[in-house]
């Protein structure tokens, strides 16, 4: 399976252990590689990860660098059919469980929404 394969099913995914499910909408299983960056106590954080699921306003990620609840991050996602990484600048970490975390995409342009809608 290559890094741009999308699972053909759509399903809702449970919340992290011990947390209520706050998701509103269907999650689509995905497998996109990505980079994420943000600031943590004045230090730049850069991590590699994999997007495990996608919805119209959020992404579930497994990453190699720890993030904190509420942290602002920028995502650089490898989407199929795009030469350059797809950049989403305004994301907020909404839950963290070990190396897995979820981000809420706080404001997307119409073009960004349309690109992501293709994968939902």
Secondary structure as a PSIPRED ss2 file (coil, helix, strand):
# PSIPRED VFORMAT (PSIPRED V4.0)

   1 X C   1.000  0.000  0.000
   2 X C   1.000  0.000  0.000
   3 X C   1.000  0.000  0.000
   4 X C   1.000  0.000  0.000
   5 X C   1.000  0.000  0.000
   6 X C   1.000  0.000  0.000
   7 X C   1.000  0.000  0.000
   8 X C   1.000  0.000  0.000
   9 X C   1.000  0.000  0.000
  10 X E   0.000  0.000  1.000
  11 X E   0.000  0.000  1.000
  12 X C   1.000  0.000  0.000
  13 X C   1.000  0.000  0.000
  14 X C   1.000  0.000  0.000
  15 X C   1.000  0.000  0.000
  16 X C   1.000  0.000  0.000
  17 X C   1.000  0.000  0.000
  18 X C   1.000  0.000  0.000
  19 X C   1.000  0.000  0.000
  20 X C   1.000  0.000  0.000
  21 X C   1.000  0.000  0.000
  22 X C   1.000  0.000  0.000
  23 X C   1.000  0.000  0.000
  24 X C   1.000  0.000  0.000
  25 X C   1.000  0.000  0.000
  26 X C   1.000  0.000  0.000
  27 X E   0.000  0.000  1.000
  28 X E   0.000  0.000  1.000
  29 X E   0.000  0.000  1.000
  30 X E   0.000  0.000  1.000
  31 X E   0.000  0.000  1.000
  32 X E   0.000  0.000  1.000
  33 X E   0.000  0.000  1.000
  34 X E   0.000  0.000  1.000
  35 X E   0.000  0.000  1.000
  36 X E   0.000  0.000  1.000
  37 X E   0.000  0.000  1.000
  38 X E   0.000  0.000  1.000
  39 X E   0.000  0.000  1.000
  40 X E   0.000  0.000  1.000
  41 X C   1.000  0.000  0.000
  42 X C   1.000  0.000  0.000
  43 X E   0.000  0.000  1.000
  44 X E   0.000  0.000  1.000
  45 X E   0.000  0.000  1.000
  46 X E   0.000  0.000  1.000
  47 X E   0.000  0.000  1.000
  48 X E   0.000  0.000  1.000
  49 X E   0.000  0.000  1.000
  50 X E   0.000  0.000  1.000
  51 X E   0.000  0.000  1.000
  52 X E   0.000  0.000  1.000
  53 X E   0.000  0.000  1.000
  54 X E   0.000  0.000  1.000
  55 X C   1.000  0.000  0.000
  56 X C   1.000  0.000  0.000
  57 X C   1.000  0.000  0.000
  58 X E   0.000  0.000  1.000
  59 X E   0.000  0.000  1.000
  60 X E   0.000  0.000  1.000
  61 X E   0.000  0.000  1.000
  62 X E   0.000  0.000  1.000
  63 X E   0.000  0.000  1.000
  64 X C   1.000  0.000  0.000
  65 X C   1.000  0.000  0.000
  66 X C   1.000  0.000  0.000
  67 X C   1.000  0.000  0.000
  68 X C   1.000  0.000  0.000
  69 X C   1.000  0.000  0.000
  70 X C   1.000  0.000  0.000
  71 X C   1.000  0.000  0.000
  72 X E   0.000  0.000  1.000
  73 X E   0.000  0.000  1.000
  74 X E   0.000  0.000  1.000
  75 X E   0.000  0.000  1.000
  76 X E   0.000  0.000  1.000
  77 X E   0.000  0.000  1.000
  78 X C   1.000  0.000  0.000
  79 X C   1.000  0.000  0.000
  80 X C   1.000  0.000  0.000
  81 X C   1.000  0.000  0.000
  82 X C   1.000  0.000  0.000
  83 X C   1.000  0.000  0.000
  84 X C   1.000  0.000  0.000
  85 X C   1.000  0.000  0.000
  86 X E   0.000  0.000  1.000
  87 X E   0.000  0.000  1.000
  88 X E   0.000  0.000  1.000
  89 X E   0.000  0.000  1.000
  90 X E   0.000  0.000  1.000
  91 X E   0.000  0.000  1.000
  92 X E   0.000  0.000  1.000
  93 X E   0.000  0.000  1.000
  94 X E   0.000  0.000  1.000
  95 X E   0.000  0.000  1.000
  96 X E   0.000  0.000  1.000
  97 X E   0.000  0.000  1.000
  98 X C   1.000  0.000  0.000
  99 X C   1.000  0.000  0.000
 100 X E   0.000  0.000  1.000
 101 X E   0.000  0.000  1.000
 102 X E   0.000  0.000  1.000
 103 X E   0.000  0.000  1.000
 104 X E   0.000  0.000  1.000
 105 X E   0.000  0.000  1.000
 106 X C   1.000  0.000  0.000
 107 X C   1.000  0.000  0.000
 108 X C   1.000  0.000  0.000
 109 X C   1.000  0.000  0.000
 110 X H   0.000  1.000  0.000
 111 X H   0.000  1.000  0.000
 112 X H   0.000  1.000  0.000
 113 X H   0.000  1.000  0.000
 114 X H   0.000  1.000  0.000
 115 X H   0.000  1.000  0.000
 116 X H   0.000  1.000  0.000
 117 X H   0.000  1.000  0.000
 118 X C   1.000  0.000  0.000
 119 X C   1.000  0.000  0.000
 120 X C   1.000  0.000  0.000
